[in-house]
């Protein structure tokens, strides 16, 4: 089969995930395109590469810029009719489903799975908003349930309860998204990445000033988290780091970011703890620069919240650059799910953060050893295996465009659209 004849749409780019997938697929010879709409500035393609971007395969779309109830379904349907295969995440799942477009693979990033498909009335007086939000929830859930496959790693017992609320017609593949483009970003390429980053001189200054650098780029969300999944345990990290300094007298710092709802509360806590000289703040940055910064550090710290996680973006960014990691992981949850687990320092409270930092600081040889092993695990489990799953689904579908079904779908869409807008106008 000629891979270049399989035309693939990757829709959305939250956390830069789809741009990475497009690059992986194009590297493998497939004709993949990235469809962007309403992306944050730090989730634009140029935020995720130091290389010159070929914009021929990047398409800016405005179909997410309107309320879903007024989406031009036929226009959207016609736009995507040229693709043999559609991969989607985020709000695009709802919009595509509303336009009767079959999604082949859903690769969620989080809230598009646990929040968006579930609607609760917040303002009884805002009738239109409730209709809009209810429609989003309905079509988001339908799109996820009717996809041929969903790639989403095993999480934890509580989060799995949410996933079990879906009546999945397709198969769930318990792997993470291959959301870092490893041909460019890998530990062997550190020097090249550093020469291209605008923050290298700053990192060299920090490395000259401190003997040990910890790094935590999770968002600041601990004082007033919007839901149980948004609690990151930042205060546990700061308190654990404070105890580490007192017990070791280490010349150490921790790098954090002005990102999240509780930045100001974190800054107040840092003053209370007397850590002003040991905490270095950076603004929200593009991932390409974050990965370059990680190449300079000694240890990465992920979430130290109330729930265990096997995989998520921040952790993989550390593993990609072959750095040891600290975060909350309960191994017993995953031992029967995966063949092996990457070595790391598990921490679910400030005492365990302190213990992990001391271990990493006092035995750097061991820390480096587990970083090497974790990187090997990451390449196999988080890149090679999910890409193999994705290409397997691609090859099974091939280049066939369901012409009869497509024509019938468009005809029914015209009928339903007319009925829908009549109902909306009459407020039935």
N, C-alpha and C positions, 0 to 999 in steps of 0.2 A: 504493500500500500504506500502511495506517495503521501507522506506526512504533510507536505506543504499544501495539499489540497483540502486538508481538514481545517476549516475556518472556525476559529474559537473566539468567543467574546468573554472577557473577564470583566465583570461589572462591579464598580466600586473600588475603593482603595484605602479603607480604614486600616490604620497601622502599617501602611505601605505593603500589605500582604499581596494584593493582586498584581501590583507592578512586578514584584519578585516572581510570582507564578508565571506571568507573561514572559519574563526574561528566561526563566527555566525552560518553558515550553518552546520558545523560539530557538533557544540554544540547542534543543533536541530536534529541531527541524520542523516544528509545527507552525502554522500560520495563525498565531494568537494576537489579538488586539486588546488594548486596555480601554474600557469605556469609563470616563470620569464624569462625575456630577456632584457638585456641592462638597468638594473635598477640602479639608483644612489645609492651610498653607504648608504645614509640616508633613502632610500626607500627599504632597504632589510628587511626581516622579523625580524631579530634579533634587528633591530632598533626600533621595535614597540612592544616589549614585554620584561618583566623581567623574564618571565617563561621559562622553558626549552622547546625548540622547537622540536616537532616531525617532522623530515625532510622527513618522508615517504610520506607526502602529498604535498611536495614542489619539483617542477621539474624545473631544469635549462634548458632552451632551447636556441638554437642559431639562431632560424629562423628569428629574427629581425636584425641579424648582417650582413646580405647581402643586397644589393640593391634589391628593390622589383622586378625589371625587371629580376633578376636572381634568384629569390626565387625558390626553388625546390618544385613546387606545389604538385606533387604527394606524396612526402615524408611528406609534411605538412598535406595533406588531410588524409593520412594513419594514421599519429600520432593522429589526433583528431577524427578519426572514432570510437574510443572506448568510446567516451563521449556521454551521452544522452542529455546534456545541456551545452551551452557555454555562458559565460558572458564575455564581453570584454570592454577594454578601450584603449585609446591612439592609437599608430601606429598599434597595433595588429589588429584593426578593418580592416584596409586596407589590411594587409597581409592575414588574414583569408578569406576575401572576394575575393582577387585575386586567392586564391586556391579553390574557390567555396565551402567554408565552411559556412553554415548557422549559423548566430549569433542569439541566442535567446534573450538576453538582452544586450543592450549597456548602460553602465553607464559612461558617459563622465566626465572629470575633468575640461574642459575649452577649452584650445587651440586645443584639438583634435576635438572640435565641431566648434569653430569660426575661426580657422586659417587653419588647415591642409586640410580640404575639399575644400578650395578655392585657386586655383593656379594663380599666376601672374608671368610672365617672368621677372626675375631680371637681367639676364645676357644673352643677345641674342647670344653671341658667344659660350656659354657652352651648346651645343646641347644635350649631354648625360644627364647633370643635369636637363635640362628642361623636357626631356622625363621621367626621374626618378620621378621628383617632380609632373609632370602632372599625372603620373600613381598613385602615392600615393593619390593625391587629388581625382581622379576619383573613386578609390576603397574605400577610406575612406567614401566618400559621399554615395556610393552605399550600403556599409555595414550598415551605420546608417539608411538609408531609408528603407532597407529591413529587419531589425531586427524585431522580434516579438514584442518587447517592448523596450522603452527607459525610464530610470529613471533619471530625471533631473528636479530639482526644478524650480519654476517660478522665473525669474530673475528681469528684468526691461524692460521698453518699448523699449529701444534701442537694447538690447541684443535679445529680442524676435523677432525682425526683422530678425536677422540672423537665428534663429531657423525656422522661417517661410519660409526660402529659401529651406528647405528640404521637399521633398514629402514623408512624413513618411507613410509607409504601416502599421506599427504596432501602438500600442497605446503609447502615452506619459503619464507617471505617474508623476505628479508634486510633487515629494518628493525628498529630498536629498539622497545621498548615505549613508547607515549606516556604516560610515567609521571609527568608533571608536569601539573597542571591549569592550563593557561596563561591562561584567562580571569581567574583570581585571581592567579597568580604570573607576572609578567613585569616587565621592567625599567621599562616606563612606569608601572607601579603601585607603584614602590619607596616613594614617600613614604607612600602609604596603608598599605602593609605595615609600614613602620617605626613608624607611629603605634600599631599594634596589638601590636607585639612587646614583650615584657618586657625584652629585652636591648638595646634601642635606646640607653638612657642609658649602658650599659657600652661599647657600640661608639663612641659619641660621645666618651667619655673616651679610648679607645684612639686614635681618629682625631686627637684634640687633642694627644696625647703623641707620636705617630709620624707621619712624613711619608710612609711607604710601608708598606702592609699586605699581606702574603702570607697565604694561607689554605689549609689542607690538612685536609679532614675525612675522608680515607680512614682506615681502621682501622690501628692500630699493629700491624703484623705483618711482622717482618723478621728477628728473632733466631731464632725457633723456629716458622716457618710450618708449618701442618699438612699442606700439599701445595704443589705448584709454583704453583698459581693463587692461593694466599693470600699469597705474597710481594709486598709493596707497595713495597719500596725506601725505607722511611722514613728509614733512616740516610743514604742518598744525598741525600735532601732536606735533612736537617739539616747535613750536611757541605758541601753546595753552598751553603746559606744562609750558613754561617759564612764560606766563602771570599768570597761576595758582599759581606758586611759589611766584610771586611778590604780588599778591592780598591776599594770605593767610599766607605767611611766613611759609609754611608747611615744615617740615623736611621730604622731599619726594624724591624718585628717580624713574626713568623709565628704565626698562630693555629692550634692543633691541639687534638685531642680525646682524652679519657681513654676510649678505645674500642679494644678489641682485646687480644690476648694479650700483647703486648710493651710495654705502657704503662710499666712500671717500668724496663725496659731502655732505653727511649727517654729517660726522665727522667735515668737515669745518664749516658747519652751526652751529653745536653744540658749536664750539669754538667762533664763531661770537656772539652767544646768551649768552655766558658765562655759559654754562650748563655742563662743563666738570665734575664737582664734583657730578652732579645729574643724569648723564646718564651712565649706566653700560652696556658695550658691552660683548656679548658672541659670540663665533664662531657658525657656523651652527651645530646644534645638532640633535641627534636622537629624535624622537617624544616621546619615553618613558620618556626621561629625561625632555623634555619640559612640559609634563603633570605633572610630579612630581614638577617642578618649579612653575607651575601655582597654585598648591595647597597652596603655601605660599603667594600669592599676594593678593592685595586688589581690583584691577580692571584691566580688560583686555581691550586693545584698538585694534580694527580691522582697516579696511580700512576707510579713510576719503577722498575718491576720489570724482570724479564728478558724480558717478552713485550710485543709491540705490541698496542694496542687502538684501535679506531676509536671505540667508544661504550661508555659505562657511566654509572651514576647520578651520580657526583660531577661528571663533566665536563659533563653536561647541566644540572646545577644551576647551574654557572658560566655556561654559554652562555645559559640561560634568563634570567639576570639581566644579560646582556650584559657579561661580564667576560672578559678574555683568560686563556687557560689554558696550563699547562705540563704535559706528560705524555709518556709513551713511545708514539710512533706512527711506524711505518715506512710511509711513504706508498706505496711500490711495491706493498704488499700489497693496497691498496684502489683503486688508480687504474683498474683494469678492472672493479671491482665497482660503484662508485658514479659518478655523473655528475660530481660535484665533491667536494672535501674542504674542510672548514672551516679557515680559517687559524688557526695556533696556534704555540706554541714547543715543538718536540720535544726531549725530554731522556731519555736512557737511562742516565745516570751522573751523578756529582756535578759533574764539570766542565761538563757540558751544562746542569745545573740552574743553576750559577753564571752561565754565559754568558747563559742565558735571562732570569734575574733582572736582570742588568746591562742587557740590551737593553730590557726592559720599564721599568726604572727610569729609564734615561737618555733614552728616547724614548717618553714617555707618549702623545704624539699618535699615533704609529704603533700602539701597544698598543691605544688606544681605537678606532682604525680597524679593526683586525682583529677586535676584539670585536663591533663593529657587523655586520661581514660574517659572522662566525661565528654570531651570533644569528639572522640571516636564514636561514642554512643550516639551523640547528637547527629553526626553526619549520616549514620545508618538509619536511625529511628525518625528523625525530624526532617530529613531531606530525601534520602534515597527511597525509603519505603512509601511515604505519601505520594511522591512523584510516580512511583511504579503503579500505585493504585489509580492515580489520575490518568496515566497513559493507557492503562488496561481498559478503563471505561471508554476512553477516547477510541481506542482501536476496535472495540466491540461495536460502537455506533458507526464509525467510519464516516463517509462523506455523504450518506443518504440524507436528502431533504424530503420530509414527508409531504409531498406536493398536494395530494388529495386531502389529507388531514388539515394541511395548512389552509387550503382554499375553504374548506368547510368551517374551520375555526374563524376565519375572517368573516364569512357570511353570517355565522351565528353572532359574532361580535357586533356586527352592524345592527342586527335585530335587538340584541340585548342592550346596546348603547342607547338606541332610540327609546326603548322601554324604561331604561334607567333614568334618563334625563327627563322624560315625561313625569316619572314618579317624583323626581327631585323638584321639578317646577311646581307640581301640584301639592308638594309637601305631604305625600301619602306615607 
